[in-house]
Amino acid sequence: MAASGGEVADDPILDAVVAVAASAKVTVTTAGPVQVVVEVGREDYPALVEAARAGGFETFIDLCAVDHLAREPRFDVVVNLLSTQHTRRLLIKVGVPNEDPSLPSISMVYPGANFYERETWDMFGIVFDGHPDLTRLLMPDEWDGHPLRKDYRIGSVPVEFKATR
């Protein structure tokens, strides 16, 4: 396993998972609990997720996004997976460009990702191609924009409190 950031012996389980992704960059940190982070390009993302599932990472934990306004790729989508049989965690980071904010959906591989992908689309505007129902989850259907983007306009919604009536 190509690793940086820590001295960790070769891991055949992670090696098999990462082998399917030519663009994979693996970082292992050992300060505290061992954390394996795989940064991968969009083109290798679906194959890496399928290999992780086949390699024993049976539990989907989380999917979220980060907006780096002044950087390209602007967004990172971060996926956390867990293997209870191998007692390992895997964090996958995928860069998503601003001009084409889309990624393939992983909800067919990990059904639990369904609502996380909907939330990420709702808040950041990242489209998950092939998602079975990519509709708003937190914001009203008629809402314009994606409020967790760092360039989202600041506004307010008038709120009337009972004591002011």
Long-range contacts (C-beta under 8 A, 24 or more apart in sequence): 1-26, 1-28, 2-26, 3-27, 3-28, 4-28, 5-29, 5-30, 6-30, 6-31, 6-34, 8-34, 11-88, 13-55, 13-56, 13-83, 13-86, 13-88, 14-55, 14-88, 14-90, 16-51, 16-55, 17-48, 17-51, 17-52, 17-55, 17-57, 17-90, 18-48, 18-51, 19-51, 20-44, 20-47, 20-48, 20-50, 20-51, 21-45, 21-47, 21-48, 21-51, 24-48, 35-89, 35-91, 36-88, 36-89, 36-90, 36-91, 37-91, 37-92, 37-93, 38-90, 38-91, 38-92, 38-93, 39-93, 39-94, 39-95, 40-92, 40-93, 40-94, 41-94, 41-95, 42-94, 42-95, 42-96, 42-103, 42-104, 45-92, 45-94, 45-103, 45-104, 45-106, 46-104, 46-106, 46-109, 48-92, 49-79, 49-92, 49-106, 49-109, 49-110, 50-109, 52-81, 52-90, 52-92, 53-109, 53-110, 55-83, 56-83, 56-85, 56-86, 57-81, 57-82, 57-83, 57-88, 57-90, 58-82, 58-83, 58-84, 58-85, 59-83, 59-84, 60-106, 60-110, 60-112, 60-113, 61-89, 62-116, 63-106, 63-113, 63-116, 63-117, 63-120, 64-116, 64-120, 65-96, 65-120, 65-123, 65-124, 65-126, 65-148, 67-124, 67-148, 67-149, 67-150, 69-150, 69-151, 72-97, 72-98, 73-97, 73-98, 74-98, 74-101, 75-101, 75-124, 75-126, 77-103, 77-120, 77-126, 79-106, 79-113, 81-110, 96-126, 101-125, 101-126, 101-127, 102-126, 102-127, 102-128, 102-129, 103-127, 103-128, 103-129, 104-128, 104-129, 104-130, 105-129, 105-130, 105-131, 105-132, 105-134, 107-131, 107-132, 121-146, 122-146, 123-147, 123-148, 124-148, 124-149, 125-149
